[in-house]
């Protein structure tokens, strides 16, 4: 059941939160707790444009542009906050939203800070949803491993006499 009370970020948090109630006994009866023992909170929204803005009112297209969405199936990451939540609610029919967090660069990856495109993003279940820009790139270049036609020439190249 969804309640539409409060600010737009509260509404979005209630609609996007995936908490399953866990019953526990107490003196007063049953209470509900989150199912995670020590949850690591999501810090960003992963916003994916599912439907095109063609034919939509100009205001809708401006909102998509302000979110940074230009192409279908493009994903952008925005910090959780009331501005992003209001923009998402305005175009909720066109986008898909996931709560994600960025793997911290200092202790989990061992590298310096990287941009949002190159970062690794995980969801609330600690599943990688985006492994970064380097994982999407095709391998570049080639490596000469030898000359299969002429063994003498291959040996001369390896020795550096040619």
HELIX and SHEET records of a PDB file:
HELIX    1   1 UNK A    8  UNK A   16  1                                   9    
HELIX    2   2 UNK A   58  UNK A   67  1                                  10    
HELIX    3   3 UNK A   82  UNK A   90  1                                   9    
HELIX    4   4 UNK A  105  UNK A  109  3                                   5    
HELIX    5   5 UNK A  133  UNK A  136  1                                   4    
HELIX    6   6 UNK A  151  UNK A  159  1                                   9    
SHEET    1   A 2 UNK A  22  UNK A  26  0                                        
SHEET    2   A 2 UNK A  29  UNK A  33 -1                                        
SHEET    1   B 5 UNK A  75  UNK A  79  0                                        
SHEET    2   B 5 UNK A  44  UNK A  49 -1                                        
SHEET    3   B 5 UNK A  95  UNK A 102 -1                                        
SHEET    4   B 5 UNK A 121  UNK A 123 -1                                        
SHEET    5   B 5 UNK A 128  UNK A 130 -1                                        
END                                                                             
